[in-house]
Each structure stands twice: as C-alpha cells, then as structure tokens.
Amino acid sequence: MEGQVEREAERRAGRAAGSGSRRYGSPNARALAIAVSGLVLAGTMVVASLPPSDPGAAEDSVDAAGGDLTRRMLLDQVDDAPGEIGAVAEPEVCDDGRNPAESYAPDGIDGEAVQRIQDADQLVVGVDQNSYRWGYREPDTGDIVGFDIDLVRAIGEDLLGPNPDIVFKAIPTAQRIPAIQSGDVDMVVRSMSITCDRWDDVAFSAAYFETGQQLLAPVNSGIDGVNESLNGTTVCSGEDTTAETELRARTQALDVELITRGNHLDCLVAIQLGQADALMTDSALAAGHAAQDPTVHLVGEPITVESYGVAMNLEDVDLVRRVNEVLQDYTTGGAWAESYADWLAAYLPEGQSTAPEPLYLD
C-alpha cells in the first residue's frame, strides 16, 4: 500500500500507550467492510502506466461494489455538525486578491506544448485509479474509467483526433506536481483542487468541478464533524493534499492524531482495518467511498470551497488555453452533463449537477 504513516512528533498528552483508534461497529460489520475493501482494491491496484483503453468502455461500466443500495448513499448520510471549529466554508483568495480558479482565456492555437504532443502522437496523462466513479480500474474489463477519464478522452480527441493514443499513468497524490514538473506527464487530470500555492508550481485549466473538504467516518462512531467529537481519534488524509493542510490547521486545539497515506482510498482501508477513525477528503470523492462501503458516511459540512482543474506545466500556457477551449465545449455542449449522469449523479446532491462557470485571467 502506497504512502508512509506520518505521525505527530509527540503523542498528545493523555493518549494511552497502545490504545490505537476507536474501533467501529460490530465484528461482523468490520469484516464486511474489509471484504468490500478487498473487492474494490482488486480493481484499483496502482501501476506505473496503463495502456489506452476502449473509448466506449465507460458506457458499459458497472458498479464495482454495491448495486442499487449504493445509489441511495449520499443524500441520506450527511449529518449536521453544530459547533464545528472554524468550519465556515469560504472560497480561497490569493495574496493578489484573485480567485485561484481563474485561468488563461481559451485559444485553439497549436503552440509549442500542443505541437510537442501532436509530434509525439501521444498524450500522457497522470490519473488516479483508486477513486471510485472518478478514475478507477473496472474489475470486469480492466479498463480505467470514470468522470475524470471521460474528460481526458475529450482532451485527447481534440489534440490528436479520433481514437487518440492516450497513456494513463497512475500516480500517487503527492507525485502529481513532480510528475508535471519533470515532464513525465503532459497533464494531470486527477480530481486535483486548484489552490493559490499550487499555482506557484503548476498551471491550471478553468474549473471543471466544485467540491469541498469533508469528513468521512463510520456510521456508529459518534464523530459528527471537525469539532470535539474528534478528541481521542486518529484521522487520515492523503499525503500532500488540501485535506492534510486543513486538518493540521483546524485540529490544533483538539486531541487528534493525524496520519497520511499515499491515496485517500488507503485512508478508507485504514478505517476498515481499525487504524484510523475518520478520513478527510473532497466531499465528491468521499461520496464514492460511501458508495463502496455502507458502514461509513459523510459527517458535518464541507469546510472549504474548492474547484478541480486540469494541471499542466507552468511553461505550457498554450496547452492550458487549448484545454480551456476544450472545456468550453465540453461543459456547455452536453458531454459534461452526460458524464455526470453516468458516473456521479446517483451519489451527489442535485446542487452539484452543473459545471462551474469558468473564470479567466485575461
């Protein structure tokens, strides 16, 4: 399993040695959770790269673990969490006053970066294959499918024409930016939140989805948000993520042990194995976890307002503009709505059923 446990330099006072985290539910419920995890992981093992798959595979996808039950998960499972500590969700504002979701204006020009991809006749994209409904390996076919993958195919077809040669490279969360900077990938489409700090390292397209950081916890855990209900618990997040940053900032006054894993799905497994009591990730991704495992649910409210964007090299401004032109057609021409209906509509509130309005720097 990817990632190393990152623990506090000192355990907080009063934590009994060897006490571990709160275990949840009955032994049978925990066994069920671990069994579900095994089924999911069978289709989501991370590999260095994946061959191009059938563009029509998404239309034939099936739920990896859950059936009709999973289609009712999210709307019945969000609890109110009074008294949350600093949990008012507000969009980020950069030091210069701009919204980080602002990107370069669309342009279809074939600049240097676009030409590089076309000369290679291949698009290399960093993706996740651990995020159910977003980017994951379908157990029945072995194809990588999901909402993010549909967008990758639309970008590939615009750059390279019908049946483009797309190399999907599965990369851990913490390797998204290094993979772009080193040139290992042309772009990352991996439910990656656009932040002011990340703009220092990579460039982003306009937003293609809006979400926020939210806790996921076992149904019978007693955890109801980022508040005193977390005292005495272990909370997991993906390494080098917005969730990790928010947790460290918002739990300083609480008795909480924070750990990280290479991917947020690994945090779900940590809960199932009794190594963590809750995880924090984007609410949209957490909804996929709830669909996989009916013993966990979203709690509290999202504590941030964030947008997903396609990440590219800072120097590839022409590629960013070209991707934004693709997004214009993709979000307004019906393709975004069709992909949303295929992958996400059953798990997310109706308010998230439209693409965000694009914001541009110029």
FIKENU-324394 format. One record per atom (N, C-alpha, C): x, y, z; residue in three letters. Coordinates in steps of 0.2 Angstrom, whole numbers, padded with zeros to 4 digits, always signed. Layout:
FIKENU-324394
XYZALA...
This chain:
FIKENU-324394
+0004-0006+0000MET+0000+0000+0000MET+0004+0006+0000MET+0003+0011-0004GLU+0007+0017-0005GLU+0006+0021+0001GLU+0012+0025+0002GLY+0012+0030+0007GLY+0015+0028+0014GLY+0017+0032+0018GLN+0020+0030+0024GLN+0016+0034+0029GLN+0015+0031+0035VAL+0012+0034+0041VAL+0016+0040+0043VAL+0013+0046+0043GLU+0016+0052+0046GLU+0013+0054+0053GLU+0016+0053+0058ARG+0014+0054+0065ARG+0016+0060+0068ARG+0013+0063+0073GLU+0015+0069+0076GLU+0022+0067+0080GLU+0026+0072+0081ALA+0032+0071+0084ALA+0032+0068+0091ALA+0026+0070+0094GLU+0025+0068+0101GLU+0018+0066+0101GLU+0016+0060+0104ARG+0009+0059+0105ARG+0006+0064+0110ARG+0000+0066+0109ARG-0004+0071+0113ARG-0004+0068+0120ARG-0004+0072+0125ALA-0004+0070+0132ALA-0011+0067+0133ALA-0011+0061+0138GLY-0017+0058+0139GLY-0019+0052+0135GLY-0015+0051+0129ARG-0017+0046+0125ARG-0013+0039+0128ARG-0017+0034+0129ALA-0014+0028+0132ALA-0010+0025+0127ALA-0004+0022+0130ALA+0000+0019+0125ALA-0003+0012+0123ALA-0003+0012+0116GLY-0005+0006+0113GLY-0013+0005+0112GLY-0016+0011+0114SER-0024+0011+0114SER-0026+0011+0107SER-0022+0014+0102GLY-0025+0014+0095GLY-0031+0018+0094GLY-0034+0017+0089SER-0040+0021+0087SER-0046+0018+0089SER-0052+0022+0089ARG-0058+0018+0091ARG-0060+0013+0086ARG-0062+0007+0088ARG-0064+0003+0083ARG-0072+0004+0082ARG-0074+0003+0076TYR-0081+0004+0075TYR-0085-0002+0073TYR-0092-0001+0075GLY-0097-0006+0073GLY-0095-0013+0077GLY-0099-0018+0074SER-0098-0025+0077SER-0093-0028+0073SER-0090-0034+0075PRO-0085-0038+0072PRO-0088-0040+0065PRO-0094-0041+0064ASN-0097-0043+0058ASN-0097-0037+0053ASN-0099-0031+0056ALA-0098-0025+0051ALA-0091-0024+0049ALA-0087-0025+0053ARG-0080-0023+0051ARG-0077-0028+0046ARG-0079-0035+0047ALA-0077-0040+0042ALA-0080-0038+0035ALA-0087-0036+0036LEU-0090-0034+0029LEU-0086-0028+0026LEU-0084-0023+0030ALA-0080-0018+0027ALA-0074-0020+0024ALA-0070-0024+0027ILE-0064-0027+0025ILE-0065-0031+0018ILE-0071-0035+0018ALA-0072-0038+0012ALA-0074-0034+0006ALA-0078-0029+0008VAL-0079-0024+0002VAL-0073-0021+0000VAL-0068-0019+0005SER-0062-0016+0003SER-0058-0020-0002SER-0058-0027+0000GLY-0054-0032-0005GLY-0057-0032-0012GLY-0064-0031-0012LEU-0067-0032-0019LEU-0065-0025-0023LEU-0065-0020-0019VAL-0063-0013-0023VAL-0056-0013-0025VAL-0051-0015-0020LEU-0044-0015-0022LEU-0042-0020-0027LEU-0046-0025-0028ALA-0045-0030-0033ALA-0045-0026-0040ALA-0049-0021-0041GLY-0049-0017-0047GLY-0045-0011-0047GLY-0042-0009-0041THR-0039-0002-0041THR-0031-0003-0039THR-0028-0008-0040MET-0021-0008-0039MET-0017-0003-0043MET-0012+0001-0040VAL-0009+0006-0043VAL-0003+0003-0047VAL-0003+0005-0054VAL+0003+0003-0058VAL+0006+0009-0061VAL+0012+0008-0064ALA+0016+0014-0067ALA+0012+0017-0072ALA+0009+0013-0077SER+0006+0016-0083SER+0001+0011-0085SER-0004+0014-0089LEU-0009+0009-0092LEU-0010+0010-0099LEU-0011+0005-0103PRO-0012+0006-0110PRO-0019+0009-0111PRO-0019+0012-0117PRO-0025+0016-0119PRO-0031+0010-0119PRO-0037+0012-0116SER-0042+0008-0116SER-0048+0010-0121SER-0053+0006-0122ASP-0058+0007-0127ASP-0062+0013-0125ASP-0062+0018-0129PRO-0066+0024-0128PRO-0073+0023-0126PRO-0076+0017-0128GLY-0083+0016-0126GLY-0084+0012-0120GLY-0078+0011-0116ALA-0079+0007-0110ALA-0083+0010-0105ALA-0083+0017-0104ALA-0087+0020-0099ALA-0094+0018-0100ALA-0097+0017-0106GLU-0104+0016-0107GLU-0106+0009-0104GLU-0101+0005-0104ASP-0103-0002-0102ASP-0101-0003-0094ASP-0099+0002-0091SER-0097+0001-0084SER-0103-0001-0079SER-0100-0005-0074VAL-0105-0007-0069VAL-0102-0005-0062VAL-0107-0005-0057ASP-0104-0003-0050ASP-0100-0008-0048ASP-0094-0007-0046ALA-0089-0012-0043ALA-0091-0015-0037ALA-0094-0011-0032ALA-0096-0014-0026ALA-0102-0011-0023ALA-0108-0014-0024GLY-0114-0010-0021GLY-0121-0011-0024GLY-0121-0011-0030GLY-0128-0012-0033GLY-0133-0006-0032GLY-0139-0007-0031ASP-0144-0002-0030ASP-0143+0002-0023ASP-0141-0002-0018LEU-0140+0001-0012LEU-0136+0007-0012LEU-0130+0007-0016THR-0125+0012-0016THR-0128+0018-0019THR-0133+0018-0023ARG-0136+0023-0027ARG-0141+0028-0022ARG-0141+0026-0016ARG-0145+0030-0011ARG-0141+0033-0006ARG-0134+0032-0006MET-0130+0033-0001MET-0129+0040+0002MET-0128+0045-0003LEU-0125+0051+0000LEU-0131+0056+0003LEU-0136+0056-0001LEU-0141+0061+0002LEU-0144+0060+0009LEU-0144+0053+0010ASP-0147+0051+0017ASP-0142+0051+0022ASP-0135+0053+0021GLN-0130+0052+0025GLN-0126+0058+0028GLN-0128+0064+0026VAL-0124+0070+0028VAL-0128+0072+0034VAL-0124+0072+0040ASP-0126+0074+0046ASP-0125+0082+0047ASP-0129+0085+0051ASP-0127+0092+0053ASP-0122+0091+0059ASP-0117+0096+0060ALA-0112+0096+0065ALA-0112+0103+0068ALA-0116+0104+0073PRO-0116+0111+0076PRO-0109+0111+0080PRO-0107+0118+0081GLY-0101+0119+0085GLY-0094+0117+0081GLY-0094+0116+0075GLU-0088+0115+0071GLU-0083+0120+0072GLU-0077+0118+0073ILE-0071+0123+0074ILE-0069+0126+0068ILE-0070+0133+0067GLY-0068+0136+0061GLY-0070+0133+0055GLY-0076+0130+0054ALA-0078+0126+0048ALA-0082+0130+0043ALA-0082+0137+0043VAL-0086+0141+0039VAL-0082+0140+0032VAL-0086+0137+0027ALA-0083+0136+0020ALA-0083+0143+0016ALA-0077+0145+0014GLU-0076+0151+0010GLU-0071+0149+0005GLU-0073+0152-0001PRO-0068+0151-0007PRO-0061+0154-0005PRO-0056+0151-0007GLU-0049+0154-0006GLU-0048+0160-0010GLU-0044+0165-0007VAL-0042+0171-0010VAL-0035+0172-0010VAL-0032+0172-0016CYS-0024+0173-0016CYS-0022+0180-0014CYS-0015+0180-0012ASP-0012+0186-0009ASP-0014+0192-0014ASP-0014+0191-0020ASP-0015+0197-0025ASP-0023+0198-0026ASP-0027+0195-0022GLY-0034+0196-0022GLY-0038+0192-0027GLY-0034+0188-0031ARG-0038+0184-0037ARG-0041+0177-0034ARG-0045+0175-0037ASN-0048+0168-0036ASN-0043+0163-0040ASN-0041+0158-0036PRO-0036+0153-0039PRO-0039+0149-0045PRO-0046+0149-0045ALA-0049+0146-0051ALA-0049+0150-0058ALA-0046+0156-0057GLU-0045+0160-0064GLU-0040+0157-0068GLU-0041+0156-0074SER-0036+0153-0079SER-0035+0157-0085SER-0031+0155-0089TYR-0030+0158-0096TYR-0036+0158-0100TYR-0037+0163-0104ALA-0043+0163-0109ALA-0042+0157-0114ALA-0047+0154-0116PRO-0047+0149-0121PRO-0044+0151-0128PRO-0040+0147-0131ASP-0037+0148-0138ASP-0036+0141-0141ASP-0038+0141-0147GLY-0036+0134-0151GLY-0030+0134-0154GLY-0025+0139-0153ILE-0019+0139-0156ILE-0015+0133-0155ILE-0011+0131-0160ASP-0006+0125-0159ASP+0001+0128-0157ASP+0001+0129-0151GLY+0008+0132-0148GLY+0013+0127-0147GLY+0018+0128-0144GLU+0024+0124-0143GLU+0022+0118-0139GLU+0019+0118-0134ALA+0017+0112-0130ALA+0012+0108-0134ALA+0007+0111-0137VAL+0002+0107-0141VAL+0006+0103-0146VAL+0010+0107-0150GLN+0014+0104-0155GLN+0018+0098-0153GLN+0021+0099-0147ARG+0025+0093-0144ARG+0021+0087-0143ARG+0015+0088-0141ILE+0010+0082-0140ILE+0008+0079-0147ILE+0007+0083-0152GLN+0005+0081-0158GLN+0011+0078-0162GLN+0017+0080-0161ASP+0023+0077-0164ASP+0024+0070-0162ASP+0023+0069-0155ALA+0023+0063-0152ALA+0018+0058-0154ALA+0012+0061-0156ASP+0006+0057-0157ASP+0004+0053-0151ASP+0004+0056-0146GLN+0003+0053-0139GLN+0002+0058-0134GLN-0003+0057-0130LEU-0005+0061-0124LEU-0004+0057-0118LEU+0001+0059-0113VAL+0002+0056-0107VAL-0001+0060-0101VAL-0005+0056-0098VAL-0009+0060-0093VAL-0008+0056-0086VAL-0007+0060-0081GLY-0007+0057-0074GLY-0014+0057-0071GLY-0016+0051-0069VAL-0023+0050-0067VAL-0023+0046-0060VAL-0029+0045-0057ASP-0030+0041-0051ASP-0034+0035-0054ASP-0032+0029-0051GLN-0036+0023-0052GLN-0038+0020-0046GLN-0038+0024-0041ASN-0041+0022-0034ASN-0047+0026-0032ASN-0050+0030-0036SER-0056+0035-0035SER-0062+0032-0038SER-0066+0029-0034TYR-0072+0026-0037TYR-0077+0031-0040TYR-0079+0030-0047ARG-0083+0034-0051ARG-0079+0040-0054ARG-0073+0041-0052TRP-0069+0047-0054TRP-0063+0044-0059TRP-0059+0040-0057GLY-0054+0036-0061GLY-0052+0030-0057GLY-0055+0024-0060TYR-0053+0018-0057TYR-0053+0012-0062TYR-0050+0007-0060ARG-0050+0001-0064ARG-0056-0003-0063ARG-0060-0004-0069GLU-0066-0008-0068GLU-0064-0015-0068GLU-0067-0019-0063PRO-0065-0026-0062PRO-0066-0030-0068PRO-0072-0029-0071ASP-0075-0034-0076ASP-0070-0033-0082ASP-0068-0027-0084THR-0064-0026-0090THR-0057-0025-0089THR-0055-0022-0083GLY-0048-0020-0083GLY-0047-0013-0085GLY-0052-0010-0088ASP-0051-0003-0091ASP-0052+0002-0086ASP-0048+0008-0087ILE-0049+0013-0082ILE-0054+0018-0084ILE-0059+0019-0080VAL-0065+0023-0082VAL-0067+0028-0077VAL-0071+0032-0078GLY-0074+0037-0073GLY-0075+0044-0076GLY-0077+0049-0072PHE-0078+0055-0074PHE-0072+0059-0076PHE-0067+0059-0072ASP-0060+0062-0075ASP-0058+0059-0081ASP-0059+0052-0082ILE-0056+0049-0088ILE-0060+0051-0094ILE-0067+0052-0093ASP-0071+0055-0099ASP-0068+0061-0101ASP-0066+0066-0097LEU-0063+0072-0099LEU-0056+0071-0102LEU-0052+0067-0100VAL-0046+0065-0103VAL-0047+0063-0110VAL-0052+0059-0112ARG-0053+0057-0118ARG-0055+0063-0123ARG-0059+0067-0120ALA-0061+0073-0124ALA-0055+0077-0126ALA-0051+0078-0121ILE-0045+0082-0122ILE-0040+0079-0128ILE-0040+0072-0127GLY-0036+0068-0131GLY-0038+0069-0139GLY-0045+0068-0139GLU-0048+0068-0146GLU-0047+0075-0149GLU-0047+0080-0145ASP-0046+0087-0148ASP-0039+0088-0150ASP-0034+0086-0147LEU-0027+0087-0148LEU-0025+0082-0154LEU-0027+0076-0154LEU-0025+0070-0158LEU-0029+0067-0163LEU-0036+0069-0163GLY-0041+0066-0167GLY-0044+0060-0164GLY-0048+0057-0168PRO-0052+0051-0166PRO-0047+0045-0164PRO-0049+0042-0159ASN-0045+0036-0156ASN-0038+0038-0154ASN-0038+0043-0150PRO-0031+0045-0149PRO-0027+0040-0144PRO-0020+0041-0145ASP-0016+0036-0141ASP-0015+0040-0134ASP-0018+0038-0129ILE-0018+0041-0123ILE-0014+0036-0118ILE-0009+0038-0115VAL-0006+0034-0109VAL-0008+0036-0103VAL-0011+0032-0099PHE-0014+0034-0092PHE-0008+0032-0087PHE-0005+0036-0084LYS+0000+0035-0078LYS-0004+0036-0072LYS-0004+0030-0068ALA-0007+0031-0061ALA-0002+0033-0056ALA-0003+0039-0053ILE+0002+0042-0049ILE-0001+0043-0042ILE+0003+0043-0037PRO+0001+0044-0030PRO-0001+0052-0030PRO-0005+0054-0025THR-0007+0061-0024THR-0001+0065-0023THR+0004+0063-0019ALA+0010+0068-0018ALA+0014+0068-0024ALA+0013+0064-0029GLN+0018+0064-0035GLN+0015+0068-0041GLN+0009+0071-0040ARG+0005+0075-0045ARG+0010+0080-0048ARG+0012+0085-0044ILE+0016+0091-0046ILE+0023+0089-0049ILE+0026+0084-0045PRO+0033+0082-0048PRO+0032+0079-0055PRO+0027+0075-0056ALA+0026+0072-0062ALA+0026+0077-0068ALA+0022+0082-0066ILE+0021+0088-0071ILE+0028+0091-0072ILE+0031+0093-0067GLN+0037+0097-0067GLN+0043+0093-0071GLN+0043+0087-0070SER+0048+0083-0073SER+0047+0081-0080SER+0041+0082-0083GLY+0039+0081-0089GLY+0037+0073-0090GLY+0036+0070-0085ASP+0034+0063-0085ASP+0027+0062-0088ASP+0023+0068-0087VAL+0016+0068-0090VAL+0015+0075-0093VAL+0010+0075-0098ASP+0009+0081-0101ASP+0004+0085-0097ASP+0000+0082-0093MET-0005+0085-0088MET-0007+0080-0083MET-0011+0082-0078VAL-0014+0078-0073VAL-0021+0080-0073VAL-0025+0074-0073VAL-0032+0075-0073VAL-0034+0070-0067VAL-0034+0072-0061ARG-0035+0068-0055ARG-0038+0071-0049ARG-0044+0074-0051SER-0048+0077-0046SER-0044+0081-0041SER-0040+0086-0045MET-0035+0090-0041MET-0037+0097-0040MET-0037+0099-0033SER-0040+0105-0032SER-0035+0111-0034SER-0038+0116-0036ILE-0034+0122-0038ILE-0033+0126-0032ILE-0027+0128-0030THR-0026+0132-0024THR-0021+0137-0026THR-0020+0142-0022CYS-0015+0148-0024CYS-0008+0145-0023CYS-0007+0141-0018ASP+0000+0139-0018ASP+0002+0134-0023ASP-0003+0130-0026ARG-0001+0126-0031ARG+0000+0129-0038ARG-0002+0135-0039TRP-0001+0139-0044TRP+0006+0142-0045TRP+0010+0141-0039ASP+0017+0143-0039ASP+0021+0137-0043ASP+0018+0131-0043ASP+0022+0125-0046ASP+0019+0123-0052ASP+0012+0124-0054VAL+0009+0121-0060VAL+0004+0126-0062VAL+0002+0126-0068ALA-0004+0130-0071ALA-0010+0125-0071ALA-0016+0129-0070PHE-0022+0125-0070PHE-0027+0128-0076PHE-0031+0123-0078SER-0036+0125-0083SER-0041+0129-0079SER-0047+0131-0082ALA-0053+0133-0079ALA-0056+0127-0075ALA-0060+0129-0070ALA-0063+0123-0066ALA-0068+0119-0070ALA-0067+0113-0068TYR-0072+0108-0071TYR-0077+0105-0066TYR-0076+0106-0060PHE-0080+0103-0054PHE-0079+0107-0048PHE-0084+0108-0044GLU-0083+0111-0037GLU-0085+0106-0032GLU-0081+0107-0026THR-0082+0102-0021THR-0079+0106-0014THR-0078+0102-0009GLY-0075+0105-0003GLY-0073+0099+0002GLY-0068+0101+0006GLN-0066+0095+0011GLN-0071+0094+0016GLN-0072+0087+0017GLN-0077+0085+0022GLN-0075+0078+0025GLN-0077+0077+0031LEU-0075+0071+0035LEU-0079+0065+0033LEU-0076+0059+0033LEU-0080+0053+0032LEU-0078+0049+0038LEU-0083+0046+0041ALA-0082+0042+0047ALA-0087+0036+0047ALA-0086+0031+0051PRO-0090+0025+0052PRO-0097+0028+0055PRO-0102+0025+0053VAL-0109+0027+0055VAL-0110+0027+0062VAL-0107+0022+0066ASN-0109+0022+0073ASN-0103+0025+0077ASN-0099+0029+0074SER-0093+0032+0078SER-0094+0037+0083SER-0099+0041+0082GLY-0100+0047+0086GLY-0097+0053+0084GLY-0093+0052+0078ILE-0090+0058+0075ILE-0095+0062+0071ILE-0095+0069+0072ASP-0101+0072+0069ASP-0098+0079+0065ASP-0091+0079+0065GLY-0088+0085+0061GLY-0082+0087+0064GLY-0079+0092+0062VAL-0072+0094+0064VAL-0073+0098+0071VAL-0074+0095+0076ASN-0076+0098+0082ASN-0073+0093+0088ASN-0076+0094+0094GLU-0074+0090+0100GLU-0075+0082+0099GLU-0079+0081+0094SER-0081+0073+0094SER-0075+0070+0091SER-0070+0073+0088LEU-0064+0070+0086LEU-0058+0069+0091LEU-0060+0071+0097ASN-0055+0070+0103ASN-0053+0063+0104ASN-0047+0061+0105GLY-0045+0054+0106GLY-0045+0050+0100GLY-0046+0053+0094THR-0046+0049+0087THR-0040+0050+0083THR-0040+0046+0078THR-0035+0046+0073THR-0038+0047+0066THR-0036+0053+0063VAL-0039+0055+0057VAL-0034+0055+0051VAL-0036+0052+0046CYS-0031+0051+0040CYS-0033+0055+0034CYS-0028+0057+0030SER-0029+0061+0024SER-0024+0059+0019SER-0025+0060+0013GLY-0020+0059+0008GLY-0014+0063+0009GLY-0008+0061+0007GLU-0002+0065+0008GLU-0001+0071+0004GLU+0001+0076+0006ASP+0002+0082+0002ASP-0005+0084-0001ASP-0010+0085+0002THR-0017+0086+0000THR-0019+0092+0004THR-0025+0095+0001THR-0028+0101+0004THR-0031+0098+0011THR-0033+0092+0011ALA-0036+0089+0017ALA-0031+0089+0022ALA-0025+0087+0021GLU-0020+0087+0026GLU-0018+0094+0029GLU-0018+0099+0024THR-0017+0106+0027THR-0022+0108+0031THR-0029+0107+0029GLU-0034+0109+0033GLU-0035+0106+0040GLU-0033+0099+0040LEU-0034+0096+0046LEU-0028+0098+0051LEU-0022+0100+0049ARG-0017+0102+0053ARG-0019+0109+0056ARG-0022+0113+0052ALA-0024+0120+0054ALA-0030+0120+0059ALA-0035+0115+0058ARG-0041+0115+0061ARG-0042+0111+0067ARG-0037+0106+0069THR-0037+0102+0074THR-0032+0103+0079THR-0028+0109+0079GLN-0023+0111+0084GLN-0025+0111+0091GLN-0032+0113+0092ALA-0034+0113+0099ALA-0038+0107+0101ALA-0037+0101+0097LEU-0040+0095+0099LEU-0035+0090+0100LEU-0037+0084+0103ASP-0033+0079+0104ASP-0034+0074+0099ASP-0031+0075+0093VAL-0031+0071+0087VAL-0025+0069+0085VAL-0024+0063+0083GLU-0018+0061+0079GLU-0019+0061+0072GLU-0015+0064+0068LEU-0016+0064+0061LEU-0011+0060+0057LEU-0013+0056+0053ILE-0009+0051+0049ILE-0010+0053+0041ILE-0006+0051+0037THR-0007+0052+0030THR-0005+0045+0026THR-0008+0044+0020ARG-0007+0039+0016ARG-0006+0041+0009ARG-0003+0037+0005GLY-0002+0039-0002GLY-0008+0041-0006GLY-0014+0038-0005ASN-0020+0040-0008ASN-0026+0039-0003ASN-0031+0043-0005HIS-0037+0044+0000HIS-0040+0037+0001HIS-0040+0033-0004LEU-0043+0026-0003LEU-0039+0022+0002LEU-0033+0023+0002ASP-0029+0020+0008ASP-0031+0022+0015ASP-0034+0028+0015CYS-0037+0030+0021CYS-0043+0026+0023CYS-0047+0025+0018LEU-0053+0021+0019LEU-0051+0014+0022LEU-0046+0011+0019VAL-0044+0005+0021VAL-0041+0005+0028VAL-0038+0011+0030ALA-0036+0011+0037ALA-0041+0012+0042ALA-0047+0015+0040ILE-0053+0015+0044ILE-0055+0007+0045ILE-0056+0004+0039GLN-0059-0003+0039GLN-0054-0008+0043GLN-0048-0006+0044LEU-0043-0010+0047LEU-0042-0008+0055LEU-0046-0003+0057GLY-0046+0000+0063GLY-0040+0004+0065GLY-0036+0006+0060GLN-0030+0010+0061GLN-0032+0018+0061GLN-0038+0020+0059ALA-0040+0027+0059ALA-0047+0027+0060ALA-0050+0032+0063ASP-0057+0033+0065ASP-0061+0037+0060ASP-0057+0041+0056ALA-0061+0045+0051ALA-0055+0047+0045ALA-0058+0049+0040LEU-0053+0052+0035LEU-0056+0059+0032LEU-0052+0063+0029MET-0055+0069+0026MET-0052+0069+0019MET-0057+0071+0015THR-0055+0071+0008THR-0060+0076+0004THR-0060+0077-0002ASP-0065+0081-0005ASP-0072+0077-0005ASP-0077+0081-0003SER-0084+0078-0002SER-0086+0074-0008SER-0084+0076-0014ALA-0086+0072-0020ALA-0082+0065-0020ALA-0076+0065-0018LEU-0073+0058-0018LEU-0075+0054-0012LEU-0077+0057-0007ALA-0079+0054-0001ALA-0086+0051-0002ALA-0090+0054-0007ALA-0096+0051-0009ALA-0095+0044-0012ALA-0090+0043-0016GLY-0088+0037-0019GLY-0086+0032-0014GLY-0082+0034-0009HIS-0081+0029-0003HIS-0087+0027+0000HIS-0092+0031+0001ALA-0098+0029+0005ALA-0102+0024+0000ALA-0101+0025-0006ALA-0104+0021-0011ALA-0101+0014-0011ALA-0095+0014-0010GLN-0091+0007-0009GLN-0092+0004-0003GLN-0093+0007+0003ASP-0093+0004+0010ASP-0099+0007+0013ASP-0105+0004+0014PRO-0111+0006+0018PRO-0110+0007+0025PRO-0104+0006+0028THR-0103+0007+0035THR-0100+0013+0037THR-0099+0018+0032VAL-0096+0024+0033VAL-0101+0029+0029VAL-0100+0036+0032HIS-0104+0041+0029HIS-0101+0048+0030HIS-0103+0053+0026LEU-0101+0059+0027LEU-0104+0063+0033LEU-0100+0066+0037VAL-0102+0070+0043VAL-0100+0077+0042VAL-0104+0081+0046GLY-0103+0088+0046GLY-0105+0091+0039GLY-0101+0097+0038GLU-0102+0101+0032GLU-0095+0101+0029GLU-0095+0103+0022PRO-0088+0104+0019PRO-0085+0110+0022PRO-0079+0110+0024ILE-0076+0116+0027ILE-0072+0120+0022ILE-0072+0118+0016THR-0069+0123+0011THR-0073+0123+0005THR-0072+0128+0001VAL-0075+0128-0006VAL-0069+0128-0011VAL-0069+0122-0015GLU-0063+0121-0020GLU-0066+0119-0027GLU-0061+0120-0031SER-0063+0118-0038SER-0058+0113-0041SER-0060+0108-0045TYR-0055+0104-0048TYR-0053+0107-0055TYR-0046+0106-0057GLY-0044+0109-0063GLY-0039+0104-0066GLY-0038+0104-0072VAL-0033+0100-0076VAL-0026+0104-0075VAL-0021+0101-0072ALA-0015+0104-0070ALA-0010+0102-0076ALA-0006+0107-0077MET-0001+0107-0083MET+0006+0111-0081MET+0011+0110-0085ASN+0017+0114-0083ASN+0016+0121-0084ASN+0019+0125-0079LEU+0019+0132-0079LEU+0021+0135-0086LEU+0025+0132-0090GLU+0028+0135-0096GLU+0023+0133-0102GLU+0018+0129-0101ASP+0014+0126-0106ASP+0007+0130-0107ASP+0008+0137-0107VAL+0002+0141-0107VAL-0002+0140-0113VAL+0001+0138-0119ASP-0003+0137-0125ASP-0008+0131-0124ASP-0005+0126-0120LEU-0009+0120-0119LEU-0014+0121-0114LEU-0013+0125-0109VAL-0018+0127-0104VAL-0024+0131-0108VAL-0022+0135-0113ARG-0028+0139-0117ARG-0031+0134-0121ARG-0028+0129-0124ARG-0031+0124-0128ARG-0036+0120-0124ARG-0034+0117-0118VAL-0038+0113-0114VAL-0044+0118-0112VAL-0043+0124-0110ASN-0049+0128-0109ASN-0054+0129-0114ASN-0051+0129-0120GLU-0056+0129-0126GLU-0060+0122-0126GLU-0056+0117-0125VAL-0060+0110-0125VAL-0065+0110-0119VAL-0063+0113-0113LEU-0068+0113-0108LEU-0074+0118-0109LEU-0073+0123-0113GLN-0079+0127-0115GLN-0084+0123-0119GLN-0082+0119-0124ASP-0087+0115-0127ASP-0089+0109-0123ASP-0085+0106-0119TYR-0086+0100-0115TYR-0092+0102-0110TYR-0091+0107-0107THR-0096+0109-0101THR-0102+0112-0104THR-0103+0115-0110THR-0109+0118-0112THR-0112+0114-0117THR-0109+0109-0120GLY-0111+0105-0126GLY-0115+0099-0124GLY-0115+0097-0118GLY-0119+0091-0116GLY-0114+0085-0114GLY-0108+0086-0115ALA-0104+0080-0114ALA-0102+0080-0106ALA-0101+0085-0103TRP-0100+0086-0096TRP-0107+0083-0092TRP-0112+0085-0094ALA-0119+0083-0091ALA-0120+0075-0092ALA-0118+0073-0098GLU-0119+0066-0099GLU-0114+0062-0095GLU-0108+0064-0094SER-0103+0060-0090SER-0105+0061-0083SER-0108+0066-0080TYR-0110+0067-0074TYR-0116+0062-0072TYR-0120+0062-0077ALA-0126+0057-0076ALA-0123+0050-0076ALA-0118+0048-0080ASP-0116+0041-0080ASP-0112+0039-0073ASP-0108+0044-0071TRP-0104+0042-0065TRP-0106+0045-0058TRP-0109+0051-0058LEU-0109+0054-0051LEU-0116+0056-0049LEU-0121+0056-0053ALA-0127+0059-0052ALA-0131+0055-0046ALA-0129+0049-0046ALA-0133+0044-0040ALA-0130+0046-0034ALA-0124+0049-0033TYR-0120+0049-0027TYR-0120+0056-0024TYR-0122+0061-0028LEU-0121+0068-0026LEU-0127+0072-0026LEU-0127+0078-0022PRO-0133+0082-0021PRO-0135+0085-0028PRO-0141+0087-0029GLU-0143+0090-0036GLU-0139+0096-0037GLU-0138+0100-0032GLY-0134+0106-0032GLY-0128+0106-0036GLY-0125+0100-0036GLN-0118+0099-0040GLN-0119+0096-0047GLN-0125+0097-0049SER-0126+0094-0056SER-0125+0098-0062SER-0121+0104-0061THR-0120+0108-0066THR-0112+0110-0066THR-0109+0111-0071ALA-0102+0113-0072ALA-0101+0120-0069ALA-0096+0122-0066PRO-0095+0129-0063PRO-0093+0133-0069PRO-0095+0140-0068GLU-0094+0145-0073GLU-0086+0146-0073GLU-0083+0146-0079PRO-0076+0147-0080PRO-0074+0154-0078PRO-0068+0155-0075LEU-0066+0162-0074LEU-0059+0162-0077LEU-0057+0168-0080TYR-0051+0169-0084TYR-0047+0175-0081TYR-0041+0174-0082LEU-0036+0179-0080LEU-0036+0185-0085LEU-0037+0183-0092ASP-0036+0188-0097ASP-0041+0188-0102ASP
